[in-house]
């Protein structure tokens, strides 16, 4: 069947590409970034690039943006900066997800109106929306080239998935120089998120030869590059390779969405506090086994990366994760075998789980 691939994000890649920001962010601009950005000089750099056009700064984004914090920021943004033309997200997945939530305005100005629309699970047209430009400071999220944002509600133990036509970034700036200061733990966690994105796009009902091309290249680069980068964090060549690998993984799953490993990860993050990159990657050897033999075309693609022996393929993934200090059994995270089985069954029924070629809900 004909393969269709769609990604509307204008992408600029390479060292120094942040300098393209003024041309990509027209009019008045709001900056959404993480707390350390100011100490790293990034807020001052954006200010220097945009000058008086930078009119609003949110620089206290926390990991896994929660509705309890987002509510106030969203309503304040629309009350104080409704005339803003562009929003620039600078940071990891949480900063970009936060910006995606902020740019979607409601008729009432209430954030809870947006939550109600998301909870209903039906398509909707937002009352207002802003132009979004995203620059990742970590190599992993892929959010700069996808429309999805995850919004968390820790109190209610829920998550919302936001995705609209307007939550596709208009442009992505992928500048490896922005990633040089990322510490080892975040480098590993975000790199494994990218690996998961690429693998999840292969064992996926929505996969096609075009998404596979991005995914295979990303996987090969990450398996080779991430352990070396872990031991040489200031290496510009390795940072650039990982940035490109994460971008390719993002391009792959921008068309397929994620699958079972991510569906499992949401429960592991909500109930066991695992960082997202670890939560979505520690099950990769297990999920590879569940995917193997389900679909001849998908097997062919997986074998291009791992060869023809499933046990060796799983061992390679497991050893790779162990070399980065990531444990690969549910029991390592306090989850009993019975709880793990129930979690997998539940994840299979979720929207992302149903994308998985081995899903019993498919």
C-alpha positions in Angstrom: 0.0 0.0 0.0 1.2 3.6 -0.6 3.0 5.0 2.4 2.1 8.5 3.6 4.4 10.6 5.7 3.5 14.1 7.1 5.5 16.5 9.2 4.8 20.2 8.9 7.6 21.5 11.2 10.2 23.6 9.6 13.4 22.3 11.2 16.8 23.9 11.5 19.6 21.7 12.7 23.2 22.3 13.7 25.5 24.2 16.0 24.7 27.8 16.2 21.2 27.4 14.8 19.6 29.2 17.9 20.7 32.4 16.1 17.9 31.7 13.6 15.3 32.5 16.4 14.4 36.1 15.5 13.4 35.1 11.9 11.3 32.1 13.2 9.5 34.0 16.0 7.6 36.9 14.5 6.0 39.7 16.6 5.9 39.7 20.4 7.3 36.6 21.9 6.8 34.7 25.2 9.6 32.4 26.4 8.8 29.1 28.3 11.9 27.5 29.8 13.3 25.6 32.8 14.6 27.1 36.1 18.3 26.5 35.3 18.1 28.3 32.0 18.7 31.7 33.6 21.9 30.5 35.4 23.1 29.0 32.1 22.8 32.3 30.4 20.1 31.1 28.0 17.4 33.6 29.1 19.9 36.5 28.5 20.8 35.0 25.1 17.2 34.8 24.0 16.7 38.4 25.3 19.7 39.5 23.3 18.4 37.8 20.1 14.8 39.1 20.5 15.3 42.5 22.2 12.1 44.3 23.1 10.0 41.7 21.3 10.5 39.3 24.3 7.5 40.4 26.5 6.8 37.4 28.8 9.0 34.8 30.5 8.0 31.7 32.3 11.2 30.1 33.7 10.0 27.8 36.4 8.8 24.8 34.4 9.1 21.6 36.4 9.4 18.0 35.1 6.1 16.4 34.1 3.9 19.6 34.0 1.0 19.1 36.5 -2.4 20.7 36.2 -2.0 22.2 39.7 0.8 24.4 38.4 -0.3 24.8 34.8 -3.7 26.2 35.7 -2.3 29.4 37.2 0.4 29.8 34.5 -2.1 29.3 31.6 -4.7 31.7 33.0 -2.0 34.3 33.8 -0.5 34.0 30.3 -3.8 34.6 28.5 -4.7 37.4 30.9 -1.4 39.3 30.6 0.0 38.3 27.2 -3.0 37.7 25.0 -1.5 40.0 22.4 1.6 37.8 22.2 2.2 36.4 18.7 4.7 33.6 19.3 5.7 31.3 22.1 9.3 30.0 22.2 9.8 26.8 24.2 13.4 26.3 25.2 14.2 23.1 27.2 13.4 19.5 27.5 10.1 17.7 26.9 8.5 19.3 29.9 9.1 22.8 28.7 7.9 22.1 25.2 4.8 20.2 26.6 4.1 23.2 28.9 4.3 25.6 25.9 1.9 23.4 23.9 -0.6 23.6 26.7 -0.1 27.4 27.1 -0.7 28.2 23.4 -4.2 26.7 23.4 -6.6 29.3 24.6 -10.1 28.8 25.8 -13.2 30.9 25.2 -13.6 31.5 28.9 -10.0 32.0 29.7 -10.2 29.1 32.2 -7.7 26.3 32.1 -10.2 23.8 33.4 -12.2 24.4 30.2 -9.3 22.9 28.3 -9.1 19.9 30.7 -12.8 19.3 30.2 -12.4 19.2 26.5 -9.4 16.8 26.8 -11.3 14.6 29.2 -14.2 14.3 26.8 -11.8 12.6 24.3 -13.5 14.2 21.2 -11.8 16.4 18.6 -12.2 20.1 19.2 -11.2 23.4 17.6 -9.5 25.7 20.2 -11.0 29.2 20.7 -7.5 30.8 20.3 -4.0 29.6 19.6 -0.5 31.0 19.3 2.5 30.2 17.0 4.9 27.8 18.7 8.7 27.5 18.1 10.6 24.8 20.0 14.3 24.3 20.7 15.2 21.2 22.7 18.0 21.4 25.2 18.1 17.6 25.6 18.5 14.9 23.0 15.4 12.7 23.5 12.0 14.2 23.7 11.2 14.6 20.0 8.4 17.0 21.1 9.8 19.7 18.9 8.6 17.8 15.8 5.4 16.3 17.1 2.0 17.7 18.1 1.6 15.8 21.4 1.9 17.1 24.9 1.3 15.1 28.1 -0.4 16.9 31.0 -0.3 15.2 34.4 -2.7 15.3 37.3 -0.8 13.8 40.2 -3.6 14.3 42.7 -6.2 12.5 40.6 -3.6 10.0 39.2 -4.5 10.9 35.7 -2.8 12.1 32.5 -4.2 14.0 29.5 -2.8 13.9 26.0 -3.1 17.1 24.1 -2.8 17.1 20.3 -4.3 19.6 17.9 -3.3 20.9 14.5 -2.0 24.1 16.2 0.2 22.1 18.7 2.5 21.1 15.9 5.4 23.6 16.3 5.7 25.9 13.4 9.5 25.5 13.6 12.1 23.5 15.5 15.6 24.7 16.3 17.9 21.7 17.1 21.2 23.2 18.3 23.6 20.6 19.8 25.4 23.5 21.5 22.4 23.9 23.8 23.0 20.3 25.1 26.6 20.5 26.2 25.7 21.2 29.9 23.2 18.4 30.3 24.3 16.1 33.2 25.0 12.4 32.8 21.7 11.2 34.3 19.5 13.4 32.1 21.7 12.6 29.1 21.0 8.9 29.6 17.3 9.3 30.5 16.5 11.5 27.5 18.6 9.4 25.1 16.7 6.3 26.2 13.4 8.1 25.5 14.6 8.7 22.0 15.6 5.0 21.7 12.1 4.1 22.8 10.5 6.5 20.3 12.4 4.8 17.5 11.7 1.2 18.5 8.0 2.0 19.3 7.6 3.4 15.8 8.7 0.0 14.4 6.6 -2.4 16.4 3.6 -0.2 15.5 0.4 -0.7 13.4 1.0 2.7 11.9 4.6 2.1 10.7 5.6 2.5 7.1 8.9 2.4 5.1 9.4 6.1 5.6 9.0 6.1 9.4 11.2 3.0 9.4 14.0 4.8 7.6 14.2 7.4 10.4 13.8 4.8 13.1 16.5 2.4 12.0 19.0 5.2 11.6 18.1 6.6 15.0 18.4 3.2 16.8 21.8 2.5 15.2 23.2 5.9 16.2 21.9 5.7 19.8 23.2 2.2 20.5 26.6 3.3 19.3 26.7 6.8 20.6 24.9 7.1 23.9 27.4 4.9 26.0 30.3 6.9 24.7 28.6 10.2 25.3 27.8 9.1 28.8 31.5 8.9 29.5 32.4 12.1 27.5 29.7 14.6 28.1 31.5 17.6 26.6 32.2 15.9 23.3 30.6 18.1 20.6 30.6 15.5 17.9 28.8 13.0 20.1 26.3 15.6 21.3 25.6 16.4 17.7 25.1 12.8 16.7 22.7 12.3 19.6 20.8 15.4 18.8 20.3 14.2 15.2 19.4 10.7 16.4 16.7 12.1 18.7 15.4 14.3 15.9 15.2 11.3 13.6 13.4 9.3 16.3 11.0 12.2 16.7 10.3 12.3 13.0 9.6 8.5 13.0 7.1 8.6 15.8 5.5 11.9 14.7 3.8 9.7 12.1 3.2 6.4 14.1 2.7 7.6 17.7 4.2 5.5 20.5 3.1 2.0 21.6 3.2 -0.4 24.5 6.4 0.6 26.3 5.1 4.2 26.6 1.7 3.0 27.6 3.3 1.1 30.5 5.5 4.1 31.3 2.6 6.3 32.3 1.6 4.0 35.2 5.3 3.7 36.2 5.6 7.4 36.4 2.3 8.1 38.1 2.5 5.3 40.6 6.2 4.7 41.1 7.8 8.0 40.3 10.1 6.8 37.5 11.5 9.5 35.3 9.9 9.3 31.8 13.0 8.2 29.9 13.6 5.3 32.3 9.9 4.4 32.6 9.5 4.0 28.8 12.8 2.2 28.2 13.3 -0.4 31.0 10.7 -2.7 29.4 12.2 -2.5 25.8 13.8 -6.0 25.9 10.5 -7.4 27.2 8.4 -5.6 24.6 10.8 -6.6 21.8 10.0 -10.2 22.8 6.2 -9.5 22.7 6.6 -7.9 19.3 8.8 -10.5 17.7 6.9 -12.9 15.3 3.7 -10.9 15.3 4.1 -9.3 11.8 6.4 -10.4 9.0 7.1 -6.9 7.7 7.8 -5.6 11.2 10.1 -8.6 11.9 12.1 -7.8 8.8 12.6 -4.2 10.0 13.6 -5.3 13.5 16.1 -7.8 12.0 17.8 -5.1 10.1 18.9 -3.7 13.5 19.2 -6.8 15.7 19.7 -9.8 13.4 17.7 -13.0 13.3 18.1 -14.3 16.9 15.5 -13.0 19.4 17.4 -14.0 22.5 20.6 -12.3 21.3 18.5 -9.2 20.3 17.0 -9.0 23.8 20.3 -9.6 25.4 21.9 -6.8 23.4 19.2 -4.4 24.5 19.3 -5.6 28.1 23.1 -5.3 28.3 23.0 -1.8 26.7 20.5 -0.6 29.3 22.5 -2.2 32.1 25.7 -0.5 30.9 23.9 2.8 31.4 22.9 1.9 34.9 19.2 1.1 34.0 17.6 -1.9 35.6 15.3 -3.9 33.3 12.9 -5.9 35.5 9.7 -4.8 37.1 10.9 -6.2 40.4 13.8 -3.7 40.4 11.2 -1.0 40.8 9.1 -2.6 43.5 6.5 -4.0 41.2 5.4 -7.6 41.9 4.9 -10.2 39.0 1.2 -10.0 39.5 1.2 -6.2 39.4 3.4 -6.2 36.4 1.1 -8.6 34.5 -1.9 -6.4 35.4 0.0 -3.3 34.3 0.8 -4.8 30.9 -2.7 -5.9 30.4 -4.0 -2.4 31.3 -1.4 -0.8 29.1 -2.5 -3.0 26.1 -5.9 -1.4 26.3 -4.7 2.2 26.3 -4.6 4.4 23.2 -0.8 3.9 22.8 -1.0 0.2 23.7 -3.4 -0.4 20.9 -0.8 0.8 18.4 1.4 -2.1 19.4 1.4 -5.0 16.9 1.1 -7.5 19.7 -1.8 -5.8 21.4 -4.6 -8.0 22.4 -6.9 -4.9 22.1 -6.0 -4.3 18.5 
